[in-house]
Amino acid sequence: MVLTRPQEGENGSFIIPGQNLTQGLQYVLAVGSSVFHAMFYGELAEDKEEIRIPDVEPPSFLAMLKYIYCDEIDLCADTVLATLYAAKKYIVPHLARACVNFLETSLSAKNACVLLSQSCLFEEPDLTQRCWEVIDAQAELALRSEGFCDIDAQTLESILQRETLNAKEMVVFEAALNWAEAECQRQDLVPTIENKRLVLGKAIYLIRIPTMALEDFANGAAQSGVLTLNETNDIFLWYTASKKPDLLFCTKPRKGLSPQRCHRFQSCAYRSNQWRYRGRCDSIQFAVDKRVFIAGFGLYGSSCGSAEYSAKIELKRQGVPMAQRIIKYFSDGSSSTFPVWFDYPVQIEPDTFYTASVVLDGNELSYFGQEGMTEVQCGKVTFQFQCSSDSTNGTGVQGGQIPELIFYA
């Protein structure tokens, strides 16, 4: 049977030529979709030479037809949202589920805000929850993404009022201004300061401006022009006066996310002849059973009193660097671990091994871990560890450095 290619109509609609549509193909479409069944065999079925399919983009409609007719799922990033819309509209649940799975797999800080908006529109609570997990953990990356400027006003407000955003309030403020400029263009308004304030409306009060550092407020928000003179004066008074004025802005900092720690050793020790560094790399491989966000490592310090260390920390996937940072930290001589942080949390996908590495420079002698575990349960997340070929300084599963992975889940 040959599938007649539908024709593209006006405004992105589709036209299925009725005369060329064989009874067999009608049957296949009707079996695959109750909507098509009603169109072809229902009480209100119309005998027309052509059947117009409005509001569905041609590539997405073809992807749906391919699934219904050939039982093949062919999705791509450019059309998956439109395909999800078509699958929802024509009640093709398996294809809709495949679209959601595709979106969850490709979810990142770059597209999380746009997908949040779409997931609410399509009433996909699981996808919505996944989007919030990414936005909360990688808030600054998500807020600075191009996609953030494309969201609707309702989604903007839901993000701005989010208690668990892991971001500095100055970043939230700058993101809101970027969104306002884009919204002015969508409404054919000149992006003046007055119009930006106009399109933001009451959402401006969801930005917790009084929780900024005073320096950030004075050099940023206070000089942006978006705030009125009275608002600026009152916020300055709120920072400095003993009798604080009432503000429309929330004065309570966001809670953010609490970092969790996966500790892979059961004990630690030190000896007079180790642990030494000399520019060599300590590495360990790990995998998780659900998506997490690695924020940094917990590292040991000097076993000979307080000391400062320089650490080059790195995270790789299949040999490709995902994040790295050179940072200094101070150890107090105890066997405690000391946190070192990446610039931004790094998204870690389940069932894939990643390599955590550190090159330390500092006091020659330090604590090291013993009785390492190959599997560690941290709340709802299971970590697995294995040795890394990148490790040239003795660290492995049973002992060595990188005792902790700091993460959000």
C-alpha positions as CSV (number, residue, x, y, z in Angstrom):
1,M,0.0,0.0,0.0
2,V,1.3,3.4,-0.9
3,L,0.8,6.2,1.5
4,T,-0.3,9.4,-0.4
5,R,1.8,12.3,0.9
6,P,-0.5,14.9,2.5
7,Q,-0.4,18.4,1.0
8,E,0.6,21.5,2.9
9,G,-2.3,24.0,3.2
10,E,-2.4,27.6,4.4
11,N,-1.1,28.7,7.8
12,G,0.8,25.5,8.4
13,S,-2.3,23.3,8.1
14,F,-2.4,19.9,6.4
15,I,-4.7,18.6,3.7
16,I,-5.3,14.8,3.3
17,P,-6.7,14.2,-0.2
18,G,-9.9,12.2,0.4
19,Q,-10.2,10.6,-3.0
20,N,-6.7,9.2,-2.8
21,L,-7.1,8.0,0.7
22,T,-7.7,4.2,0.4
23,Q,-10.0,2.3,2.7
24,G,-7.0,0.5,4.1
25,L,-5.2,3.6,5.1
26,Q,-8.4,5.0,6.6
27,Y,-8.6,1.9,8.7
28,V,-5.0,2.1,9.9
29,L,-5.4,5.8,10.9
30,A,-8.7,5.1,12.6
31,V,-7.2,2.2,14.6
32,G,-4.2,4.4,15.6
33,S,-6.3,7.4,16.7
34,S,-9.8,7.7,18.1
35,V,-9.9,11.2,16.6
36,F,-9.3,9.9,13.1
37,H,-11.8,7.1,13.7
38,A,-14.4,9.8,14.5
39,M,-13.4,11.8,11.4
40,F,-13.7,8.8,9.0
41,Y,-16.4,6.6,10.6
42,G,-18.2,8.7,13.3
43,E,-21.7,10.1,13.1
44,L,-20.3,13.4,12.0
45,A,-17.9,12.1,9.4
46,E,-18.0,14.2,6.2
47,D,-17.5,12.9,2.7
48,K,-15.2,15.5,1.3
49,E,-12.7,15.5,-1.4
50,E,-10.1,16.6,1.1
51,I,-9.7,16.6,4.9
52,R,-8.0,19.7,6.4
53,I,-5.8,19.2,9.4
54,P,-5.3,22.6,11.1
55,D,-2.7,23.8,13.6
56,V,-0.2,21.0,13.0
57,E,3.2,21.6,11.4
58,P,3.8,19.4,8.4
59,P,7.0,17.6,9.6
60,S,5.3,16.8,12.9
61,F,2.1,15.4,11.2
62,L,4.3,13.3,9.0
63,A,6.1,11.9,12.1
64,M,2.7,11.0,13.6
65,L,1.6,9.4,10.4
66,K,4.8,7.4,10.2
67,Y,4.2,6.1,13.7
68,I,0.5,5.2,13.1
69,Y,1.2,3.6,9.7
70,C,4.6,2.1,10.1
71,D,4.9,1.8,13.9
72,E,8.2,3.7,13.7
73,I,9.1,6.6,16.0
74,D,11.2,9.2,14.3
75,L,11.8,12.3,16.6
76,C,14.3,15.2,16.4
77,A,14.9,18.1,18.7
78,D,13.5,20.7,16.2
79,T,10.1,19.1,15.9
80,V,9.5,17.0,19.0
81,L,7.4,19.7,20.7
82,A,5.1,20.1,17.7
83,T,5.0,16.3,17.4
84,L,3.9,16.1,21.0
85,Y,1.2,18.6,20.3
86,A,-0.1,16.5,17.3
87,A,0.0,13.3,19.4
88,K,-2.0,14.9,22.2
89,K,-4.5,16.4,19.8
90,Y,-5.1,13.2,17.9
91,I,-4.9,11.0,21.1
92,V,-1.9,8.9,20.1
93,P,-0.7,8.1,23.7
94,H,2.3,5.9,22.9
95,L,3.8,8.5,20.6
96,A,3.1,11.3,23.2
97,R,4.9,9.2,25.8
98,A,7.9,8.8,23.4
99,C,8.0,12.5,22.9
100,V,8.0,13.2,26.6
101,N,10.8,10.6,27.1
102,F,12.8,12.3,24.3
103,L,12.4,15.7,26.0
104,E,13.4,14.3,29.4
105,T,16.5,12.8,28.0
106,S,17.5,16.0,26.2
107,L,16.6,18.2,29.2
108,S,19.3,20.7,30.2
109,A,19.7,24.2,31.7
110,K,19.6,25.6,28.2
111,N,16.0,24.4,27.4
112,A,14.6,23.7,30.9
113,C,12.6,27.0,31.1
114,V,11.0,26.6,27.7
115,L,10.2,22.9,28.4
116,L,8.7,23.9,31.7
117,S,6.3,26.2,29.9
118,Q,5.4,23.6,27.4
119,S,5.0,20.8,29.9
120,C,2.4,22.8,31.8
121,L,0.6,23.5,28.5
122,F,0.6,19.8,27.7
123,E,-0.3,18.8,31.2
124,E,2.8,16.5,31.7
125,P,3.5,16.6,35.4
126,D,6.5,14.3,35.3
127,L,8.2,16.4,32.7
128,T,7.3,19.5,34.7
129,Q,9.0,18.0,37.8
130,R,12.1,17.1,35.8
131,C,12.3,20.7,34.5
132,W,12.0,22.1,38.0
133,E,14.8,19.8,39.2
134,V,17.1,21.2,36.5
135,I,16.0,24.9,37.0
136,D,16.5,24.7,40.8
137,A,19.9,23.0,40.7
138,Q,21.3,25.0,37.7
139,A,19.3,28.1,38.2
140,E,22.0,30.6,37.1
141,L,22.6,28.7,33.9
142,A,18.9,28.4,33.2
143,L,18.2,32.1,33.9
144,R,21.0,33.2,31.6
145,S,19.9,30.9,28.7
146,E,18.3,32.3,25.6
147,G,15.3,30.1,26.1
148,F,14.4,31.9,29.4
149,C,13.5,35.0,27.3
150,D,11.0,32.9,25.3
151,I,8.8,31.9,28.1
152,D,5.3,33.3,28.8
153,A,4.5,35.7,31.6
154,Q,2.8,33.0,33.7
155,T,5.9,30.8,33.6
156,L,8.1,33.8,34.4
157,E,6.1,34.4,37.5
158,S,6.3,30.8,38.6
159,I,10.1,30.8,38.3
160,L,10.6,34.2,40.0
161,Q,8.5,33.1,43.0
162,R,10.4,29.8,43.3
163,E,11.7,29.3,46.8
164,T,14.3,26.7,45.9
165,L,16.1,28.6,43.1
166,N,19.9,28.1,43.5
167,A,20.9,31.5,42.3
168,K,22.1,34.9,43.4
169,E,19.3,37.4,43.4
170,M,21.2,39.7,41.1
171,V,21.2,37.0,38.5
172,V,17.4,36.7,38.9
173,F,17.0,40.5,38.5
174,E,19.2,40.6,35.3
175,A,17.3,37.6,33.8
176,A,14.0,39.4,34.5
177,L,15.2,42.5,32.6
178,N,16.4,40.3,29.7
179,W,12.9,38.7,29.5
180,A,11.3,42.1,29.7
181,E,13.3,43.3,26.7
182,A,12.3,40.3,24.7
183,E,8.6,40.8,25.7
184,C,8.7,44.4,24.6
185,Q,9.8,43.1,21.1
186,R,7.0,40.5,21.1
187,Q,4.5,43.3,21.9
188,D,6.0,45.7,19.4
189,L,7.0,48.1,22.1
190,V,10.3,50.1,22.2
191,P,12.4,48.4,24.9
192,T,12.7,51.5,27.1
193,I,13.1,51.3,30.8
194,E,9.4,52.4,31.3
195,N,8.2,49.7,28.9
196,K,10.3,47.0,30.5
197,R,8.7,47.9,33.9
198,L,5.3,47.9,32.2
199,V,5.6,44.4,30.8
200,L,7.0,43.0,34.0
201,G,4.0,44.3,35.9
202,K,3.6,42.8,39.4
203,A,6.3,40.2,38.6
204,I,8.9,42.8,39.6
205,Y,7.9,42.3,43.2
206,L,8.7,38.6,43.0
207,I,12.4,39.5,42.7
208,R,13.8,39.5,46.2
209,I,15.8,42.7,45.7
210,P,16.3,43.4,49.4
211,T,18.1,40.1,49.8
212,M,20.9,41.2,47.4
213,A,24.3,42.2,48.7
214,L,24.2,45.9,49.3
215,E,27.0,46.4,46.8
216,D,25.0,44.4,44.1
217,F,22.0,46.5,44.8
218,A,23.8,49.8,44.7
219,N,25.8,49.1,41.5
220,G,23.0,47.2,39.8
221,A,19.3,47.3,40.6
222,A,19.4,50.8,42.1
223,Q,20.9,52.2,38.9
224,S,18.9,50.1,36.4
225,G,16.1,52.7,36.2
226,V,13.5,50.0,36.6
227,L,12.7,50.9,40.2
228,T,11.0,54.1,41.1
229,L,12.8,56.7,43.2
230,N,10.6,55.8,46.2
231,E,11.3,52.1,45.8
232,T,15.1,52.7,45.6
233,N,15.1,55.0,48.6
234,D,13.0,52.6,50.7
235,I,15.3,49.7,49.8
236,F,18.4,51.7,50.8
237,L,16.6,52.5,54.1
238,W,15.8,48.8,54.6
239,Y,19.5,48.0,54.3
240,T,20.7,50.7,56.7
241,A,18.0,52.0,59.0
242,S,17.1,50.5,62.3
243,K,13.5,51.3,61.6
244,K,12.9,49.6,58.3
245,P,10.1,50.7,55.9
246,D,7.5,48.4,54.6
247,L,8.3,47.0,51.2
248,L,6.3,45.3,48.5
249,F,9.4,43.1,47.7
250,C,10.0,39.9,49.7
251,T,12.8,40.5,52.2
252,K,13.4,36.8,53.0
253,P,16.2,35.1,51.1
254,R,15.3,32.0,49.0
255,K,16.1,28.7,50.7
256,G,17.8,27.4,47.6
257,L,18.8,23.7,47.7
258,S,20.7,22.0,50.4
259,P,23.7,20.1,49.1
260,Q,24.1,16.4,49.8
261,R,27.3,14.6,50.3
262,C,28.3,11.1,49.2
263,H,31.1,9.9,51.4
264,R,32.8,6.8,49.9
265,F,35.3,5.9,52.7
266,Q,34.5,4.3,56.1
267,S,37.7,5.7,57.7
268,C,40.7,7.9,57.1
269,A,44.3,7.9,58.2
270,Y,47.7,9.5,57.7
271,R,51.3,8.2,57.8
272,S,54.6,9.9,58.0
273,N,55.5,9.0,54.4
274,Q,52.2,9.8,52.6
275,W,49.9,11.2,51.1
276,R,52.1,13.1,48.7
277,Y,51.0,14.9,45.5
278,R,53.8,16.5,43.4
279,G,51.4,17.5,40.6
280,R,50.0,14.0,40.0
281,C,46.3,13.3,39.4
282,D,43.9,11.5,41.8
283,S,40.8,10.2,40.1
284,I,37.8,8.0,40.6
285,Q,35.0,6.9,38.3
286,F,31.4,7.0,39.5
287,A,27.9,6.4,38.2
288,V,24.4,7.1,39.6
289,D,21.0,5.5,39.2
290,K,19.1,8.8,38.8
291,R,19.9,12.3,37.5
292,V,21.9,14.4,40.0
293,F,23.9,17.6,39.8
294,I,27.5,17.5,41.0
295,A,28.3,20.8,42.7
296,G,31.8,20.0,43.9
297,F,34.1,17.7,45.9
298,G,34.9,17.3,49.5
299,L,38.7,17.0,49.9
300,Y,41.1,16.1,52.7
301,G,43.6,18.5,54.1
302,S,46.9,18.6,55.8
303,S,47.7,16.1,58.5
304,C,50.5,18.3,59.9
305,G,48.5,21.4,61.1
306,S,46.6,24.1,59.2
307,A,47.6,24.6,55.6
308,E,46.4,26.1,52.3
309,Y,46.0,24.0,49.2
310,S,45.5,24.8,45.5
311,A,43.2,22.3,43.8
312,K,42.5,21.8,40.1
313,I,39.2,19.9,40.1
314,E,37.7,18.3,36.9
315,L,34.7,16.3,35.9
316,K,34.7,14.3,32.6
317,R,32.4,12.0,30.7
318,Q,34.0,9.5,28.4
319,G,37.2,11.5,28.4
320,V,35.5,14.8,27.5
321,P,35.8,17.6,30.1
322,M,32.5,18.8,31.4
323,A,33.7,21.2,34.1
324,Q,37.0,22.2,35.7
325,R,38.1,24.9,38.1
326,I,41.3,25.9,39.9
327,I,40.5,26.9,43.4
328,K,42.3,27.4,46.8
329,Y,41.0,26.1,50.1
330,F,42.2,26.1,53.7
331,S,42.4,23.1,55.9
332,D,42.6,23.3,59.7
333,G,44.7,20.2,60.4
334,S,41.7,18.0,61.2
335,S,40.5,14.9,59.4
336,S,37.4,16.7,58.2
337,T,36.7,17.1,54.5
338,F,36.7,20.6,53.0
339,P,34.4,21.6,50.1
340,V,35.6,22.9,46.8
341,W,33.0,24.0,44.2
342,F,32.6,24.1,40.5
343,D,31.4,27.4,39.0
344,Y,28.0,25.8,38.3
345,P,26.5,22.4,39.2
346,V,27.1,19.8,36.5
347,Q,24.2,17.6,35.3
348,I,24.9,13.9,35.7
349,E,22.8,11.4,33.8
350,P,22.0,7.9,35.2
351,D,23.8,4.7,34.3
352,T,26.9,6.4,32.8
353,F,30.3,6.5,34.4
354,Y,31.9,9.9,34.9
355,T,35.5,10.7,36.1
356,A,36.1,12.9,39.1
357,S,39.7,14.2,39.2
358,V,41.8,16.5,41.4
359,V,45.4,17.7,41.2
360,L,46.5,19.1,44.6
361,D,49.4,21.3,45.4
362,G,50.1,22.1,49.0
363,N,51.5,20.5,52.2
364,E,53.2,17.2,51.2
365,L,51.4,15.2,53.9
366,S,47.7,14.8,54.1
367,Y,44.9,12.5,55.3
368,F,43.7,9.8,52.9
369,G,40.6,7.6,52.9
370,Q,40.5,3.9,53.7
371,E,37.9,1.0,53.5
372,G,36.4,2.4,50.4
373,M,32.9,1.2,49.2
374,T,32.0,0.3,45.6
375,E,28.4,1.3,46.3
376,V,27.0,4.0,48.5
377,Q,23.3,4.9,49.1
378,C,22.6,8.6,49.6
379,G,18.9,9.2,50.2
380,K,17.2,8.1,47.0
381,V,20.4,8.0,44.9
382,T,22.8,5.1,44.6
383,F,26.4,5.8,43.7
384,Q,28.7,3.2,42.2
385,F,32.5,3.6,42.2
386,Q,35.3,2.1,40.1
387,C,39.0,2.8,39.6
388,S,40.0,5.3,36.9
389,S,43.0,5.0,34.5
390,D,43.5,8.7,34.9
391,S,44.6,8.2,38.5
392,T,48.4,8.4,38.7
393,N,48.8,9.1,42.4
394,G,47.3,6.0,44.0
395,T,43.7,6.9,44.5
396,G,41.2,4.0,43.8
397,V,38.1,2.5,45.2
398,Q,39.6,1.1,48.3
399,G,41.6,4.2,49.4
400,G,43.0,7.6,48.5
401,Q,41.6,11.0,47.8
402,I,38.3,12.6,46.7
403,P,36.4,11.2,49.7
404,E,33.2,13.1,48.9
405,L,31.0,14.1,46.0
406,I,28.8,17.1,46.8
407,F,25.6,17.0,44.8
408,Y,22.0,18.2,44.4
409,A,19.2,15.7,43.7
